[in-house]
Amino acid sequence: MIIWLLPLLVIVTALVTMLSGVWLLLHLTALVRMLADKTDLVPAKAFPRVPRRAVRTALGVFLGGTATTLAIVVLAATVPIH
């Protein structure tokens, strides 16, 4: 395995995860409105400016990126480098 491949993959997936997390923070009213009936969060009176589909996509990218980053880190820790 190429020695720089796993760190590059970690950097790319972490960057995608951070960007989707920042997007979710910038559109927090839409995220809270989507999760309001399942949590104790109270949505703001302001109408969210993005559709639910965009919020679901960003949340999926965030969770998928987090899982992928953790999987690559575990793989890098367990695979011996020759």
C-alpha positions in Angstrom: 0.0 0.0 0.0 1.3 3.5 -0.8 2.4 5.2 2.4 0.8 8.5 1.7 -2.6 7.1 0.6 -4.2 6.7 4.0 -3.3 10.1 5.4 -4.5 11.7 2.1 -7.9 9.8 2.5 -8.1 10.9 6.1 -7.5 14.6 5.1 -10.1 14.5 2.3 -12.8 12.8 4.4 -12.1 15.0 7.4 -12.3 18.1 5.2 -15.6 17.0 3.7 -17.0 16.2 7.2 -15.9 19.6 8.5 -17.4 21.5 5.5 -20.7 19.7 5.9 -20.6 20.4 9.7 -20.1 24.1 9.1 -22.9 24.1 6.5 -25.2 22.5 9.1 -24.2 25.1 11.7 -24.9 27.9 9.3 -28.4 26.4 8.6 -29.2 25.5 12.2 -32.8 26.7 12.0 -33.5 24.2 9.2 -31.8 21.4 11.1 -33.7 22.1 14.3 -37.0 22.3 12.4 -36.3 18.9 10.9 -35.4 17.4 14.3 -38.0 19.3 16.4 -40.5 16.5 16.8 -37.9 13.9 17.8 -35.9 16.0 20.3 -36.4 18.6 23.0 -35.2 21.4 20.6 -37.6 24.2 19.9 -37.5 25.6 16.4 -37.1 29.3 15.9 -39.9 31.4 14.5 -37.9 32.2 11.4 -38.6 30.1 8.4 -35.7 27.9 7.3 -34.1 29.1 4.1 -33.1 25.6 2.8 -35.2 22.6 2.0 -35.3 19.5 4.1 -33.7 17.5 1.4 -30.6 19.7 1.6 -30.4 19.3 5.3 -30.8 15.5 5.1 -28.1 15.4 2.5 -25.7 17.5 4.6 -26.4 15.4 7.6 -25.8 12.2 5.7 -22.5 13.5 4.3 -21.5 14.6 7.8 -22.3 11.2 9.4 -20.9 9.3 6.5 -17.7 11.3 6.5 -17.3 10.8 10.2 -17.8 7.1 9.9 -15.4 6.9 6.9 -12.7 8.9 8.6 -12.9 6.7 11.7 -12.8 3.6 9.6 -9.7 4.8 7.7 -8.0 5.7 11.0 -8.7 2.3 12.4 -7.5 0.7 9.2 -4.3 2.7 9.3 -3.7 1.7 12.9 -4.1 -2.0 12.3 -2.5 -2.5 8.8 1.3 -3.0 9.0 3.3 -0.9 6.6 6.0 -2.8 4.7 
